[in-house]
Amino acid sequence: MSLYDDAVLVLKNLKNDEDQEVLRQAYLDHLAEHPDGMWKACEDGHITASAMVIDPEHGRVLLTLHRKLRMWLQMGGHCEPADETLAAAALREGTEESGISGLRLLPGGPVRLDRHRTPCAWHLDVQYAALAPSGAVEAISDESLDLRWFTYDEVTEVADESVVRLVEAARARL
């Protein structure tokens, strides 16, 4: 199965809140209209995968200060040809950008969807949540200006509404 086929299957089977239904259908429509819709080269927008890294033991999440966007965000980014599934892409991005090995995605598939404009194109982000192993130590990647743990309540002070909603949805999934 190709990454494209996996994305279509994941989106077709996604059971989220009603407010996500319109977005889910927009993602499926985008992929139907753009066979290259998984890749950065698709200028009309592309599917991306992200992972909110959570440490439930300490009631916190790990955010990255994105080098280009200069915003506190979850780990994530573009799909790559070696990614076999959206979940694998999210886990790869989470691991690369956090420097934490041993991350584990929460079961049940994506937690949320979020569409946002970036300098390259529209990102149709499929958002997962990943559990950090006990005693995890983060390491800043070259895509970040900073990497920092925030308590659940602190996220509202540093991040935009999309990140806050993702934290809330991830916590509900826990």
TAVENJO-V614640 format. One record per residue. RES is the residue in one small letter. OMEGA is omega as a letter, one per 30 degrees, with the letter a starting at -180 (999 if undefined). D_FIRST is the distance of its C-alpha to the first C-alpha in Angstrom with 1 decimal. Layout:
RES_OMEGA_D_FIRST + RES_OMEGA_D_FIRST
//
This chain:
m_l_0.0 + s_l_3.8 + l_l_6.7 + y_a_8.2 + d_l_6.1 + d_a_6.6 + a_l_10.1 + v_l_10.9 + l_l_10.2 + v_a_12.2 + l_l_14.8 + k_a_15.2 + n_a_15.8 + l_l_18.0 + k_a_21.6 + n_l_24.0 + d_l_27.5 + e_a_28.7 + d_l_29.3 + q_a_25.6 + e_l_24.7 + v_l_25.9 + l_l_23.9 + r_a_20.6 + q_l_21.2 + a_l_22.1 + y_l_18.8 + l_l_17.0 + d_l_19.6 + h_a_19.2 + l_l_15.5 + a_a_16.5 + e_a_19.3 + h_l_17.7 + p_l_14.6 + d_a_15.5 + g_l_16.1 + m_a_14.0 + w_l_16.5 + k_a_20.1 + a_l_21.1 + c_a_20.7 + e_l_24.4 + d_a_24.2 + g_a_22.3 + h_l_18.9 + i_l_16.8 + t_a_18.1 + a_l_17.7 + s_a_20.8 + a_l_22.3 + m_a_25.8 + v_a_27.2 + i_l_29.6 + d_a_32.4 + p_l_33.5 + e_a_36.2 + h_l_38.0 + g_a_37.0 + r_l_35.5 + v_l_32.5 + l_l_31.9 + l_l_31.9 + t_l_31.8 + l_a_34.2 + h_a_31.9 + r_a_33.5 + k_a_33.0 + l_l_33.2 + r_l_35.9 + m_l_34.8 + w_a_33.9 + l_l_30.2 + q_l_27.5 + m_l_25.3 + g_l_22.4 + g_a_21.3 + h_l_18.9 + c_l_15.3 + e_a_15.0 + p_a_12.8 + a_l_12.5 + d_a_11.2 + e_a_7.9 + t_l_8.8 + l_l_11.8 + a_l_13.7 + a_l_13.4 + a_l_14.6 + a_l_17.4 + l_l_18.4 + r_l_18.6 + e_l_20.7 + g_a_22.8 + t_a_23.5 + e_a_24.3 + e_l_26.5 + s_a_28.3 + g_a_28.8 + i_l_28.2 + s_l_26.2 + g_l_25.3 + l_a_24.1 + r_l_22.4 + l_l_20.5 + l_l_22.3 + p_l_20.5 + g_l_19.7 + g_a_17.2 + p_l_18.7 + v_a_22.5 + r_l_23.1 + l_l_22.2 + d_l_24.6 + r_a_25.0 + h_a_27.5 + r_l_28.9 + t_l_28.9 + p_a_30.5 + c_a_27.4 + a_l_26.2 + w_l_25.2 + h_l_22.9 + l_a_20.8 + d_l_20.5 + v_a_18.4 + q_l_20.8 + y_l_20.4 + a_a_23.3 + a_l_23.7 + l_l_26.5 + a_l_28.6 + p_l_29.9 + s_l_33.7 + g_a_35.7 + a_l_33.0 + v_a_34.4 + e_l_32.8 + a_a_33.1 + i_l_33.1 + s_l_30.6 + d_l_31.6 + e_a_29.9 + s_l_32.4 + l_a_36.1 + d_l_36.4 + l_a_34.6 + r_l_36.3 + w_l_36.2 + f_l_37.5 + t_a_38.6 + y_a_36.9 + d_a_40.1 + e_a_40.4 + v_a_37.1 + t_a_38.9 + e_a_41.4 + v_a_39.1 + a_l_35.9 + d_a_35.2 + e_a_34.4 + s_l_30.6 + v_l_30.8 + v_l_33.3 + r_l_31.2 + l_l_28.2 + v_l_30.6 + e_a_32.0 + a_l_28.7 + a_l_27.6 + r_l_31.0 + a_l_30.8 + r_l_27.5 + l_999_29.4
//
